[in-house]
Amino acid sequence: MITDAQIDGWLREDVGHHDVTNQVPGETTGRLVAKESGVAAGLEAAAAVFEYLDVPVTDRLADGTAVEPGDELLRVVGSAREVLRGERVAVNIAGHASGIATRTREAVDQARAESEDVAIAATRKTTPGLRGIEKRAVVAGGGDTHRLDLSHMVMVKDNHVAELGLEEAIEHFDERTSFATKVEVEVETVADAPRAAAAGADIVLLDNMTPEQTAAAVGELTDYESVLAEASGGITLADVPDYAATGVDVISMGSLTHSAPSLDLSFRTGD
């Protein structure tokens, strides 16, 4: 999922046209080191940056590994100039991805305290150009990617319902999908949850409902055993236990990708 063109763009953005800073002779060793506790991710992408620069990666952790301050995530050996050129891009990518993985693991742990069955999922609120890395980071943290793109599932949202009506929108899209494509329907009231299920929704997304409303909507869906219930809309880490206790199958959180702070990492050379 990481192309040479992507890496070339990242490096061109950082190195520019006249790089004097990294004109360092000789060979060196570089180490990516954790400065705080978290979950490692994005290391495949970080390694790809160095490999693009013909700097061999001699060791790296698997994504999803828990790390503590001082732990080494990745090690390279090669031209000092090229190691230094790749350093900042690799650190930024790995730090960003590890922050997402760490936030996801925290959400999963919060959910597991209430339910072993509920899934924590990401959304399409990703950084353009980095969706693959961010979604993989969610998986590294124990979460679910949800839709990778619009082709993976039809989601009937509020604007579709406003244009077509609830039942009519579901019928409209159901006629245009493959038998293998699921249809998810976003509802904003408890009463609309069974309406969506009865009209053919495979998944009912309970949008911006309180935990109490969510539990009530889940209760309304008990007659539709094959229909999954998903809670979404501004759910924070602190909210996860309350939503996990409602009986939903999925809790989706845009904050996993758009608001997770980067994990503090450092790159050290000359070991």
C-alpha positions in Angstrom: 0.0 0.0 0.0 3.0 2.3 0.3 4.4 3.3 -3.2 7.7 4.7 -4.2 5.9 7.7 -5.5 4.5 8.4 -2.0 7.8 8.0 -0.4 9.5 10.2 -3.0 6.9 12.9 -2.3 7.4 12.7 1.4 11.2 13.1 1.0 11.0 15.9 -1.6 8.8 17.8 0.8 11.3 17.5 3.6 14.7 17.5 1.9 13.9 20.2 -0.7 16.3 21.3 -3.5 19.5 22.1 -1.7 20.1 20.0 1.4 23.2 21.1 3.2 22.2 19.9 6.7 22.6 16.2 6.0 25.9 16.3 4.0 27.6 14.1 6.5 30.3 11.6 5.2 30.7 8.0 6.2 28.5 5.2 7.5 26.4 5.2 10.6 23.8 3.3 12.6 20.4 4.7 13.3 17.8 3.7 16.0 14.2 4.7 16.4 13.5 4.7 20.1 10.4 5.2 22.2 10.3 8.0 24.7 6.9 7.1 26.2 4.8 4.0 26.6 2.5 3.0 23.8 1.8 0.7 20.9 4.2 0.6 17.9 2.8 1.1 14.4 3.8 2.5 11.0 7.1 0.7 11.2 6.6 -0.9 7.8 6.2 2.6 6.3 9.2 3.9 8.2 11.3 1.0 7.0 10.2 1.6 3.5 11.5 5.2 3.7 15.0 4.0 4.5 14.9 1.2 2.0 14.0 3.7 -0.7 17.2 5.5 0.2 19.2 2.3 0.0 19.6 2.1 3.7 19.1 -1.4 5.0 16.8 -2.0 7.9 18.5 -4.6 10.2 15.8 -4.9 12.8 12.3 -3.7 13.6 9.5 -4.6 15.9 6.2 -5.9 14.6 3.3 -3.4 14.5 1.1 -3.9 17.5 4.0 -4.4 19.9 3.7 -2.6 23.3 6.7 -0.4 24.0 8.1 1.4 27.0 10.5 4.3 27.2 13.9 3.3 25.8 12.7 0.4 23.7 14.2 0.3 20.2 11.5 0.1 17.4 13.7 0.0 14.4 17.4 -0.1 13.5 19.2 0.8 10.2 22.8 0.8 9.0 24.1 2.8 6.0 25.2 6.0 4.5 25.1 8.8 7.2 23.7 11.2 4.6 20.9 9.0 3.6 20.1 7.9 7.2 19.8 11.5 8.2 17.7 12.3 5.2 15.2 9.6 6.0 15.1 10.3 9.7 12.4 12.9 10.1 10.0 11.4 7.7 10.3 8.0 9.3 9.9 9.4 12.8 6.9 11.5 11.8 5.1 8.5 10.1 5.9 6.1 12.9 5.0 8.6 15.6 1.7 9.4 14.0 0.8 5.8 13.4 1.9 4.7 16.9 -0.3 7.4 18.4 -3.3 6.0 16.6 -2.5 2.5 17.6 -2.0 3.6 21.2 -5.3 5.4 21.3 -7.1 2.4 19.7 -5.6 0.0 22.2 -6.8 2.3 25.0 -10.3 2.3 23.6 -10.3 -1.5 23.1 -9.2 -2.0 26.7 -12.0 0.3 27.9 -14.6 -1.6 25.9 -13.3 -5.0 27.1 -13.9 -3.9 30.7 -17.6 -4.0 29.8 -18.0 -6.4 26.9 -15.9 -9.1 25.2 -18.0 -8.8 22.0 -18.1 -5.2 21.0 -15.7 -4.0 18.3 -13.9 -0.7 18.3 -13.8 0.7 14.7 -12.3 3.6 12.9 -14.1 5.8 10.4 -13.2 7.5 7.1 -12.0 10.6 9.0 -8.4 10.0 7.9 -5.6 12.2 6.6 -5.7 12.4 2.7 -2.8 10.3 1.4 -2.3 8.5 4.7 -5.4 6.4 5.0 -3.6 3.1 4.5 -1.1 3.8 7.2 -3.7 5.1 9.6 -6.1 2.2 9.1 -3.3 -0.3 9.6 -2.4 1.5 12.8 -6.0 1.0 14.0 -5.6 -2.7 13.4 -2.2 -2.7 15.2 -4.1 -1.3 18.2 -6.7 -4.1 18.1 -9.4 -2.1 16.3 -11.4 -2.7 13.1 -10.8 -0.6 10.0 -14.6 -0.2 9.1 -14.8 0.9 5.5 -11.5 1.4 3.8 -13.2 3.4 1.1 -16.7 4.1 -0.3 -16.7 0.9 -2.4 -16.5 -1.4 0.6 -20.1 -0.8 1.9 -23.1 1.4 1.1 -23.8 3.8 4.0 -27.2 5.6 3.8 -26.7 8.8 5.7 -28.9 11.7 6.7 -28.5 13.6 3.4 -29.7 10.5 1.5 -32.7 10.2 3.8 -33.4 13.9 3.3 -33.4 13.5 -0.4 -35.2 10.2 -0.8 -36.8 9.2 2.5 -35.6 6.4 4.8 -37.2 3.3 3.2 -36.9 4.7 -0.3 -33.2 5.4 0.1 -32.5 1.9 1.4 -34.4 0.4 -1.6 -32.6 2.7 -4.0 -29.2 1.6 -2.9 -30.1 -2.0 -2.3 -31.1 -2.3 -6.0 -27.6 -1.1 -7.0 -25.4 -3.2 -4.9 -23.8 -6.6 -5.3 -25.1 -9.5 -3.1 -21.7 -9.2 -1.3 -22.1 -5.6 -0.4 -23.6 -4.7 2.9 -25.9 -1.7 3.4 -25.5 0.4 6.6 -28.2 2.9 7.5 -27.6 5.9 9.8 -30.5 6.8 12.1 -30.8 9.6 14.6 -33.8 8.4 16.7 -34.7 5.3 18.5 -37.9 4.8 16.5 -36.0 4.8 13.2 -33.7 1.9 14.2 -36.3 -0.8 13.7 -37.6 1.0 10.6 -34.2 0.8 9.0 -33.8 -2.9 9.9 -37.3 -3.8 8.6 -36.4 -2.0 5.3 -33.4 -4.1 4.7 -30.4 -2.6 6.5 -27.6 -5.0 7.4 -26.2 -2.6 10.0 -28.0 0.2 11.8 -25.8 3.1 12.8 -27.1 4.9 15.9 -25.8 8.4 15.3 -25.1 10.9 18.1 -27.4 9.1 20.6 -26.7 9.0 24.4 -25.9 5.7 25.9 -29.4 5.5 27.2 -30.9 6.1 23.8 -28.4 3.7 22.3 -29.5 0.9 24.7 -33.1 1.6 23.9 -32.4 1.4 20.2 -30.5 -1.9 20.6 -33.6 -3.2 22.4 -35.8 -2.3 19.5 -33.5 -4.3 17.2 -33.8 -7.6 19.1 -36.2 -9.0 16.6 -33.7 -8.5 13.8 -31.0 -11.1 14.8 -28.9 -10.7 11.7 -28.8 -6.9 11.9 -25.7 -5.3 13.6 -26.0 -2.2 15.8 -23.3 0.4 15.7 -22.8 3.5 17.9 -21.1 6.5 16.5 -20.9 10.3 16.8 -18.5 12.2 19.1 -17.7 9.2 21.3 -14.6 9.7 23.4 -12.4 7.3 25.3 -14.2 8.2 28.5 -17.5 7.4 26.9 -16.5 3.9 25.6 -17.5 1.9 28.7 -21.0 3.4 28.8 -21.5 2.6 25.1 -20.0 -0.9 25.4 -22.5 -1.7 28.1 -25.5 -0.9 25.8 -25.2 -4.1 23.8 -24.1 -2.6 20.5 -21.9 -4.7 18.2 -19.6 -1.9 17.1 -18.4 1.5 18.5 -16.9 3.6 15.8 -14.7 6.6 16.7 -13.4 9.2 14.3 -11.1 10.4 17.1 -8.9 7.3 16.7 -7.4 8.8 13.5 -8.2 12.5 13.5 -7.3 13.4 17.1 -4.8 10.8 18.4 -1.6 12.5 19.6 1.7 11.2 18.1 3.6 8.9 20.2 6.9 10.5 21.3 9.7 8.9 19.4 13.4 9.8 19.0 15.9 8.9 16.3 19.5 8.4 17.4 22.6 7.8 15.3 26.2 6.7 15.9 25.5 3.7 18.2 
